[in-house]
Amino acid sequence: MSTAPEPAAEPAEPAAPSAPAARPGRETLHYAVRNPKLLIGFTVVVLLLLVGLVGPPLLDNADPNEYVGPQAAPPDGTYWMGTTTFGQDVYAQFVHGLRATFLVGVVGGAIAAVIAMLVGFLAGYRGGAVDEILNMLTNVVLVLPALAVLLIINAYLGVRSVPVQGLFIGLTSWPWAARAIRAQTFSLRTREFVDLARLSGSGTWRIIFREIAPNMSSYLFMMFILLFGGSVLIASSLDFIGLGPTEGVSLGLMLQSAQQWSALQLGMWWWFVPPGAGITAIVGALYVANVGLDEVFNPKLREA
C-alpha cells in the first residue's frame, strides 16, 4: 500500500553560494529558462498548486467528505478518481487535500525560515556571547526529537487545524537552517562592504538586511524550498498516524482513511494512489527544482 513518506529528520543543506556578490538578474534568468531540472520541477509544483486553488470552487459539492455517490465505485466519467467505501468523491478530497498540503508547507516553511534567519544572522554577525547563547539554543532544539514533540502536542490539542499544524512544524524545523545561515554570515561579516557600512554608522539589523542578506538571497530561497518540502513530509506523516487536522481533508488524511478502511485489501487502489502520488510529486518536484536552482546560481555546476 502506498503510504506517506517518512519525515526528513534533517533536510539536506543547500549548497553554499559560490560568491556573495549579487548576480545580474538577466544572467540568472538566462540560465534559469535553460535548466530542465528547474523547469520540470517548478512546472509540476505550479500545476498541482493550480489544481488545488482552482479545483475546489469548480466542484458541485463544497464538502469533500459529503456522501455523494455509490460506494467503492472505480473511476469513471462521473467520478474521475472513484469513490470511497462510504461514497465520498475521491477527486473532491484530492483537490481539497492539495490545498491543505500546500498551506501547511507554506506556513511551516515560512515560520521556520524566519526563525532561522533571525537566529542565524544575529549569531553569525554579532558573535561572542550572543553567538554562544543562540548557538546553545539552536543545539538544544536540534537534539530534541522533533517528531516526538509534535506527536505529543498534536495528541493534546483538542481542535487541530492546518495553520496550527504548520505553526508547530515551523517552530521545530528551523535549527539546521539557522546553523547554515550562521556559517555563511561568518564568512561575510568581515568583507569590505560590511566594514564600510559599519563605519558609516549603520546598525546591526540594517547591516544584516541591507548588506548581508541580499548577498545570500539565492541561498535563502533554496533553504526555504527545502523547509517547505520538509514541512509537507512531516505533516503527511502526522496525518497518516491520525494526528492531522480534525477538520477538513489533506492528502495525508486521505492515506490514513484508506489504510484505516482497508482500501488495499479491498483492491480500491484509486483511494490511496492519488494522495500518495500527490505527496511524492510535490516533494520530488521541489527537490528537482532545488537541484536546478543550485546549478543556476553556482557557475561551477552550470553545463557548458
C-alpha positions in Angstrom: 0.0 0.0 0.0 1.2 3.5 -0.7 2.0 5.3 2.5 3.1 8.8 3.4 6.9 9.2 3.1 8.9 9.2 6.2 9.7 12.7 7.5 13.0 14.1 6.8 14.7 14.4 10.2 17.1 17.0 8.8 16.7 18.1 5.2 19.8 18.2 3.1 21.6 21.5 3.5 21.6 23.6 0.3 25.0 24.2 -1.3 26.7 27.4 -0.2 26.7 30.2 -2.7 30.0 30.3 -4.6 30.2 34.0 -4.4 28.5 36.5 -2.1 28.2 39.2 -4.7 24.7 39.8 -6.2 24.3 38.3 -9.7 22.8 40.2 -12.5 19.1 39.3 -12.9 19.4 38.9 -16.6 22.2 36.4 -16.4 20.3 34.3 -13.8 17.2 34.4 -15.9 19.2 33.3 -18.9 20.4 30.1 -17.2 17.1 29.5 -15.4 15.0 29.2 -18.5 17.5 26.8 -20.0 17.7 24.5 -17.0 15.5 21.4 -17.5 15.5 20.4 -13.8 14.3 23.8 -12.7 11.6 24.0 -15.4 10.3 20.5 -14.8 10.3 20.9 -11.0 8.5 24.2 -10.9 6.1 23.2 -13.7 4.9 20.2 -11.6 4.6 22.3 -8.5 2.7 25.1 -10.2 0.3 22.6 -11.9 -0.5 20.9 -8.7 -0.9 24.3 -6.9 -3.3 25.5 -9.6 -5.4 22.3 -9.2 -5.5 22.9 -5.5 -6.6 26.5 -6.0 -9.0 26.3 -8.9 -10.4 22.8 -8.3 -12.5 23.2 -5.1 -14.5 26.2 -6.4 -15.4 24.3 -9.5 -16.9 21.3 -7.6 -20.6 21.0 -7.1 -20.2 19.8 -3.6 -18.4 22.2 -1.2 -17.8 19.5 1.4 -15.2 16.9 0.3 -16.4 14.5 2.9 -20.0 14.5 1.8 -21.5 11.2 0.6 -22.4 11.9 -3.0 -22.1 8.7 -5.0 -22.2 4.9 -5.0 -19.9 3.1 -2.5 -16.5 1.9 -3.6 -17.0 2.9 -7.2 -13.9 2.8 -9.5 -13.0 5.8 -11.6 -15.4 6.6 -14.4 -16.8 9.6 -16.3 -18.8 10.9 -13.4 -16.3 10.3 -10.6 -12.8 10.8 -12.1 -11.0 9.2 -9.2 -13.8 6.9 -8.0 -15.4 6.9 -4.6 -14.6 5.7 -1.1 -16.2 2.9 0.8 -18.8 5.4 2.0 -19.5 7.0 -1.4 -17.3 10.1 -1.0 -15.8 11.6 -4.1 -12.0 10.9 -4.1 -11.3 13.7 -6.7 -13.0 16.2 -4.4 -10.9 15.1 -1.5 -7.8 15.2 -3.6 -8.2 18.8 -4.8 -9.1 20.0 -1.3 -6.2 17.9 0.1 -3.7 19.6 -2.3 -4.8 23.0 -1.0 -4.2 21.9 2.7 -0.9 20.3 1.8 0.4 23.4 0.2 -0.9 25.6 3.0 0.9 23.6 5.7 4.1 23.7 3.6 4.0 27.4 3.2 3.1 28.1 6.9 5.7 25.6 8.3 8.4 26.6 5.8 7.9 30.4 6.3 7.9 30.2 10.1 11.0 28.0 10.2 12.8 30.3 7.6 12.0 33.5 9.6 13.3 32.0 12.9 16.3 30.5 11.2 17.2 33.9 9.6 16.8 35.9 12.8 18.9 33.4 14.9 21.5 32.7 12.2 22.1 36.2 11.1 22.3 37.6 14.6 24.6 34.8 15.9 26.8 35.0 12.8 27.2 38.8 12.7 27.4 39.6 16.4 29.5 36.6 17.5 30.8 36.5 21.1 28.3 36.0 23.9 25.3 36.5 21.6 26.6 33.7 19.3 27.2 31.4 22.2 23.7 31.9 23.7 21.9 31.5 20.3 24.1 28.6 19.4 23.2 26.8 22.6 19.5 27.4 22.0 19.9 26.0 18.5 21.7 22.9 19.7 19.0 22.3 22.4 16.2 22.5 19.8 18.3 20.5 17.3 18.7 17.5 19.6 15.0 17.4 20.6 13.1 14.6 18.9 11.0 16.9 16.8 8.6 14.3 15.6 8.0 13.0 19.2 7.4 16.6 20.4 4.9 17.1 17.6 3.2 13.8 18.4 2.7 14.9 22.0 1.5 18.4 21.0 -1.0 17.1 18.5 -2.3 14.4 20.8 -3.2 17.0 23.5 -4.7 19.6 21.2 -8.5 19.2 21.2 -9.0 21.0 17.9 -6.3 20.9 15.2 -6.2 22.9 12.1 -3.8 23.1 9.1 -2.3 26.5 10.2 -1.8 25.3 13.8 -0.1 22.2 12.4 2.1 24.3 10.2 2.9 26.6 13.2 4.2 23.8 15.4 6.2 22.2 12.5 7.8 25.6 11.8 8.8 26.0 15.5 10.7 22.7 15.5 12.2 22.7 12.0 14.5 25.8 12.0 17.8 24.7 13.8 19.6 23.2 10.8 18.8 26.2 8.6 19.9 28.6 11.4 23.3 26.9 11.7 23.8 27.1 7.9 22.9 30.8 7.8 25.2 31.5 10.8 28.1 29.8 9.0 27.5 31.9 5.8 27.2 35.1 7.8 30.5 34.4 9.5 32.2 34.4 6.1 30.5 37.7 5.0 30.8 39.9 8.1 34.5 40.7 7.5 34.0 41.7 3.9 34.9 45.3 2.9 31.3 46.3 2.1 30.2 45.3 5.6 33.1 47.2 7.2 32.1 50.2 5.1 28.5 50.0 6.3 29.7 49.6 9.9 32.0 52.7 9.6 29.1 54.7 8.2 27.2 54.2 11.4 24.6 51.6 10.3 23.0 49.5 13.0 23.2 45.7 13.3 19.8 44.9 11.7 20.3 47.4 8.9 23.7 45.9 8.0 22.2 42.4 8.2 19.2 43.1 6.0 20.7 45.7 3.7 24.2 44.3 3.2 24.5 40.7 4.1 21.0 39.2 3.4 20.8 40.4 -0.2 24.1 38.6 -1.0 22.6 35.4 0.3 19.2 35.7 -1.4 19.7 32.7 -3.6 20.9 30.6 -0.7 17.9 31.7 1.4 15.5 30.9 -1.4 16.8 27.4 -1.8 16.7 26.9 2.0 13.0 27.9 2.0 12.2 25.3 -0.6 13.8 22.6 1.5 11.9 23.7 4.6 8.7 23.7 2.5 9.3 20.1 1.4 10.2 19.0 4.9 7.0 20.6 6.3 4.9 18.7 3.8 6.6 15.4 4.7 6.2 15.9 8.5 2.6 17.0 8.1 1.8 14.0 5.9 3.3 11.6 8.5 1.3 13.2 11.3 -1.9 12.9 9.3 -1.2 9.3 8.4 -1.0 8.2 12.0 -4.2 10.0 12.9 -2.8 13.3 14.4 -3.7 15.5 11.5 -6.3 18.3 11.3 -9.6 17.4 13.0 -11.5 19.4 10.3 -11.2 19.3 6.5 -9.1 16.9 4.5 -5.5 16.6 3.4 -3.5 14.2 1.3 -2.1 12.6 4.5 -5.6 12.2 5.9 -6.8 10.5 2.7 -4.0 8.0 3.1 -4.9 7.5 6.7 -8.6 6.8 5.9 -7.6 4.4 3.1 -5.4 2.5 5.4 -8.0 2.5 8.2 -10.7 1.1 6.0 -8.5 -1.5 4.2 -8.5 0.0 0.8 -5.5 -2.1 -0.2 -7.1 -5.3 0.9 -10.3 -4.4 -1.0 -8.4 -3.6 -4.2 -9.5 0.1 -4.1 -6.3 1.4 -5.5 -8.0 4.7 -6.6 -8.4 5.6 -2.9 -4.7 5.6 -1.9 -2.8 6.1 -5.1 -3.8 9.7 -5.8 -2.8 11.1 -2.4 0.4 9.1 -2.3 1.3 10.2 -5.8 0.4 13.8 -4.9 2.7 13.9 -1.9 5.5 12.2 -3.8 5.1 14.6 -6.8 5.2 17.8 -4.6 8.2 16.8 -2.6 10.1 15.2 -5.5 9.5 18.3 -7.8 10.7 20.6 -5.1 13.9 18.6 -4.7 14.5 18.6 -8.5 13.8 22.3 -8.7 16.2 22.9 -5.9 19.0 21.0 -7.7 18.2 23.1 -10.8 18.5 26.3 -8.8 21.8 25.2 -7.4 23.1 24.8 -11.0 21.7 28.2 -11.9 23.2 30.1 -9.0 26.5 28.2 -9.0 28.7 28.8 -12.1 30.8 25.7 -11.3 27.7 23.5 -11.7 26.5 25.0 -15.0 26.7 22.8 -18.0 28.8 24.2 -20.8 
